[in-house]
Amino acid sequence: MASYEVLMEDGESIYTVLVNDYDSTTVNYSNLFLQEGEGDTIIGFDTEWSYMHYEKETKVVLLKFCNRASCLVVKINDNYTLVNKNLGRFFCNKAFVFAGVHMQKDLEKLRKQLGFEVPNFVDLSQLASKVFNRPLLSACGVRELANEVLLDQEIKPGVFNALAESDLRGENFSRDLIKAATADAYAAYKIAKTLLKVMPITHEIKMEDGTMVKTEAYEASDVVIGLDMEWSLSPQENFALLKLCSGVGCALIQLNLQDTKSPSYLNKLLANEDVIFAGFHLKEQIKLLRKTYGFKIKNAVDLSVMAASVLH
């Protein structure tokens, strides 16, 4: 077993543990995510498949898991090893929700290959297609889907070619492979956290006459803040104006573009994972905020995209 600190493109540092099928170290996967991830039970999940020419079939050879702070990368084979036994227990833990793209295919392959059963899972491909009313999103891989769903970071596909071109069963993992594997699972986690905030929770209520009525309610545990920005790049007026508003009040914050030091209070607010910032055409503005001041907006909803899907 080996561990690494891996820096993601959004500035987050992820603690990554690499386990291979010859590792005799016992790793408690559940504790790894609960302790390092501060109780976060959403697990981003991704796999790598490889064609076994001597067996004339494709098999899963690499599993990638990630939450807000921890990542687990596991090399597997078909032998019943301690690693596979621990994985089976981890998958059966109903405290976790495993979220990934094309999950149905991965789960069918894992069930056939290793007998794993996963009680709690979310297929992000199908969920994104439903949330945004864009059927083609169901065909996206994790990197493409991240670029469509996430507003606060871009996943660059060129960085990940090393995984697809490597012999994942026999090769010692380089630093680039570790970062690529971590980034894939982290992207799945970020997509899941974003989509699950806007997806309605369905309830069934039994009426007095015995009929069942379905109701939908959106999760409202987070604070929603409307966000708009004004930019002026002329020599006389070189500033940015941030306009923030919630149900209890509004704030106008003027930033001098010549002073690129970001106010700490504003940085903390924008990076707060319990706050959702909602506005129109946010993606480009968020990029400009990050480039100019280093601001990291954790949760953002582009209302122009959402309105287009809802009113379609």
C-alpha positions in Angstrom: 0.0 0.0 0.0 1.2 3.5 -0.9 -0.2 6.9 -0.1 0.1 10.2 -1.9 -1.0 13.9 -1.6 -2.5 14.8 -5.0 -3.4 18.4 -5.9 -6.5 18.8 -8.0 -7.1 21.6 -10.6 -9.5 23.4 -8.3 -6.8 23.6 -5.6 -8.1 20.8 -3.4 -5.5 18.4 -1.9 -6.7 14.8 -2.0 -5.2 12.0 0.1 -4.9 9.0 -2.3 -4.2 5.4 -1.2 -3.0 2.9 -3.9 -3.7 -0.8 -3.1 -2.7 -3.6 -5.5 -3.7 -7.2 -5.5 -0.5 -8.4 -3.9 -0.7 -6.0 -1.0 -1.1 -7.9 2.4 -1.9 -4.7 4.2 -5.5 -4.6 5.6 -7.2 -1.3 4.7 -10.5 -0.4 6.3 -12.0 1.4 3.3 -15.1 2.6 5.1 -13.0 4.3 7.9 -10.7 5.8 5.3 -13.6 7.8 3.7 -15.5 8.5 6.9 -12.5 9.8 8.8 -10.6 11.7 6.1 -13.8 12.9 4.4 -15.4 14.1 7.7 -18.4 11.8 7.4 -19.1 12.5 3.7 -20.9 9.4 2.4 -21.1 10.3 -1.3 -18.4 8.3 -3.1 -17.4 9.2 -6.6 -16.7 6.0 -8.5 -14.9 5.2 -11.8 -13.3 2.1 -13.4 -10.8 1.2 -16.0 -11.4 -1.8 -18.3 -8.7 -3.8 -20.1 -8.9 -6.4 -22.9 -7.3 -9.7 -21.9 -6.2 -11.1 -25.2 -5.3 -14.5 -23.7 -8.8 -14.8 -22.2 -10.5 -13.1 -25.2 -12.7 -10.8 -23.0 -12.7 -7.4 -21.4 -12.3 -7.1 -17.6 -12.3 -4.4 -14.9 -8.7 -4.0 -13.7 -8.8 -0.7 -11.8 -11.3 0.8 -9.3 -11.3 4.4 -8.3 -13.2 5.9 -5.4 -13.2 9.5 -4.0 -15.0 11.8 -1.7 -14.2 15.4 -0.6 -10.8 14.5 0.9 -9.8 10.9 0.2 -9.3 8.7 -2.8 -8.8 5.0 -3.1 -7.3 3.4 -6.2 -7.4 -0.4 -6.3 -5.8 -2.8 -8.8 -7.8 -6.0 -8.9 -7.6 -9.5 -10.4 -9.9 -12.5 -10.5 -8.3 -14.3 -7.6 -10.1 -14.2 -4.3 -7.6 -12.1 -2.4 -7.8 -10.1 0.7 -8.2 -7.0 -1.4 -11.3 -8.3 -3.2 -12.8 -9.5 0.1 -12.4 -6.0 1.6 -13.9 -4.5 -1.5 -16.9 -6.7 -1.3 -17.6 -5.6 2.2 -17.1 -1.9 1.2 -19.6 -2.1 -1.6 -22.2 -3.7 0.7 -22.0 -0.9 3.2 -25.3 0.8 2.9 -24.0 4.0 4.6 -22.4 4.9 1.3 -23.8 6.0 -2.1 -21.6 5.1 -5.0 -21.9 7.6 -7.9 -20.4 7.2 -11.3 -21.0 7.4 -15.1 -22.5 4.3 -16.9 -22.8 2.6 -13.5 -25.1 -0.1 -14.8 -22.4 -1.5 -17.1 -19.7 -1.3 -14.4 -21.9 -3.1 -11.9 -22.9 -5.8 -14.3 -19.3 -6.4 -15.1 -18.2 -6.5 -11.4 -21.1 -8.8 -10.5 -20.1 -11.3 -13.3 -16.4 -11.0 -12.8 -16.1 -10.9 -9.0 -19.6 -11.4 -7.5 -19.7 -7.8 -6.1 -23.2 -6.4 -5.2 -23.7 -2.7 -4.7 -27.0 -1.8 -3.0 -26.7 2.0 -3.1 -25.6 3.7 -6.3 -26.4 6.6 -8.6 -25.8 6.5 -12.4 -24.6 10.1 -13.1 -25.0 9.7 -16.8 -28.8 9.1 -16.5 -29.2 11.6 -13.7 -27.5 14.5 -15.7 -29.6 13.6 -18.7 -32.8 13.9 -16.6 -31.8 17.1 -14.7 -30.7 19.0 -17.8 -33.2 17.4 -20.1 -30.4 16.6 -22.5 -30.4 12.9 -23.6 -27.0 13.1 -25.1 -25.4 13.6 -21.7 -26.2 9.9 -21.0 -23.4 9.0 -23.5 -20.7 11.2 -21.8 -17.7 9.8 -20.0 -16.7 11.2 -16.6 -14.4 13.9 -18.0 -16.8 15.1 -20.7 -19.7 15.1 -18.2 -17.6 17.1 -15.7 -17.1 19.8 -18.3 -20.8 20.0 -18.9 -22.0 20.0 -15.3 -19.2 21.6 -13.2 -18.9 25.4 -13.5 -15.9 25.9 -11.2 -13.4 23.7 -12.9 -12.4 22.2 -16.2 -11.3 18.6 -16.7 -8.7 18.4 -19.5 -9.0 15.1 -21.3 -5.4 15.3 -22.6 -4.1 14.8 -19.1 -5.7 11.4 -18.8 -4.3 9.6 -21.9 -1.7 7.8 -19.8 -4.4 5.6 -18.1 -5.9 4.4 -21.4 -2.5 3.6 -22.9 -1.0 1.8 -19.8 -0.8 -1.8 -18.8 -2.7 -1.3 -15.6 -2.2 -4.8 -14.4 1.5 -5.1 -14.6 2.8 -1.5 -14.6 4.2 0.3 -11.5 2.1 3.4 -11.1 3.8 6.6 -11.9 2.9 10.0 -10.3 1.0 10.9 -13.5 -1.1 7.7 -13.4 -1.9 8.3 -9.7 -3.0 11.9 -10.5 -5.1 10.8 -13.5 -6.9 8.1 -11.5 -7.5 10.5 -8.6 -8.9 13.2 -10.9 -11.3 10.8 -12.6 -12.9 9.7 -9.3 -12.8 13.2 -7.9 -14.7 14.5 -11.0 -17.4 11.8 -10.4 -17.7 13.0 -6.8 -18.0 16.6 -7.8 -20.6 15.8 -10.4 -22.6 13.8 -7.9 -22.6 16.5 -5.3 -23.7 19.1 -7.9 -26.5 17.0 -9.4 -27.9 15.7 -6.1 -28.5 19.3 -4.9 -30.9 20.0 -7.7 -32.6 16.7 -8.1 -36.0 16.4 -6.3 -36.5 13.9 -3.6 -39.6 11.7 -4.3 -42.0 10.7 -1.5 -45.1 8.5 -1.5 -47.9 9.4 0.8 -50.8 7.1 1.6 -54.2 8.8 1.5 -57.2 8.0 3.7 -58.8 6.0 0.8 -55.7 3.9 0.5 -54.4 5.4 -2.7 -50.7 6.3 -3.0 -49.7 9.8 -4.1 -46.2 10.8 -5.2 -44.8 14.2 -4.2 -41.5 15.8 -5.1 -39.5 18.2 -2.9 -36.2 19.7 -3.5 -33.6 19.5 -0.7 -33.4 22.9 0.9 -30.7 22.4 3.6 -28.3 24.7 1.8 -28.3 28.5 1.6 -29.0 29.9 -1.9 -27.4 33.2 -2.8 -28.1 35.0 -6.0 -24.9 36.1 -7.7 -24.3 38.7 -10.5 -21.2 40.6 -11.6 -20.3 43.7 -13.4 -16.9 44.2 -14.9 -15.2 47.4 -16.0 -11.8 47.3 -17.7 -11.4 50.9 -18.8 -8.3 52.8 -17.4 -10.6 55.2 -15.5 -12.8 52.5 -13.9 -10.7 49.3 -13.4 -13.0 47.3 -11.0 -15.3 44.4 -10.6 -18.6 44.6 -8.8 -20.1 41.5 -7.1 -23.8 41.6 -6.3 -24.9 39.0 -3.8 -28.4 38.5 -2.4 -30.3 36.1 -0.2 -33.7 36.1 1.4 -32.5 38.2 4.3 -30.3 40.9 2.6 -28.0 41.9 -0.3 -24.4 43.0 -0.5 -22.5 45.0 -3.2 -18.8 44.4 -3.1 -16.4 46.4 -5.3 -13.0 44.9 -6.1 -10.1 46.8 -7.6 -8.7 44.7 -10.5 -5.2 46.2 -9.9 -5.2 44.7 -6.4 -5.3 40.9 -7.0 -5.2 40.1 -3.3 -8.6 38.5 -2.6 -10.4 39.5 0.7 -10.3 36.5 3.0 -13.9 36.9 4.2 -15.1 36.8 0.5 -12.9 33.8 -0.3 -14.4 31.9 2.6 -17.9 32.7 1.6 -17.5 31.7 -2.0 -15.7 28.5 -1.0 -18.4 27.5 1.5 -19.8 24.1 0.4 -23.1 24.8 2.3 -23.9 27.7 0.0 -25.2 27.5 -3.5 -24.6 30.5 -5.8 -27.1 30.9 -8.5 -26.9 33.3 -11.5 -26.9 33.6 -15.3 -24.0 32.7 -17.6 -21.8 32.0 -14.6 -19.2 29.7 -16.1 -17.1 32.4 -17.8 -17.5 34.8 -14.9 -16.3 32.2 -12.4 -13.3 31.5 -14.6 -12.5 35.2 -14.6 -12.9 35.5 -10.8 -10.5 32.6 -10.3 -7.9 33.9 -12.8 -8.0 37.4 -11.3 -8.4 36.8 -7.6 -8.0 33.0 -7.0 -11.6 32.7 -5.8 -13.0 29.1 -5.7 -16.8 28.8 -5.9 -17.6 25.4 -4.7 -21.3 25.2 -5.6 -22.8 27.1 -8.5 -25.9 26.8 -10.5 -26.2 28.4 -13.9 -29.8 29.6 -14.1 -29.7 30.1 -17.9 -28.9 26.4 -18.4 -31.4 25.3 -15.8 -34.2 27.5 -17.3 -33.5 26.1 -20.8 -33.9 22.5 -19.6 -37.0 23.2 -17.4 -38.8 25.2 -20.1 -37.8 22.9 -22.9 
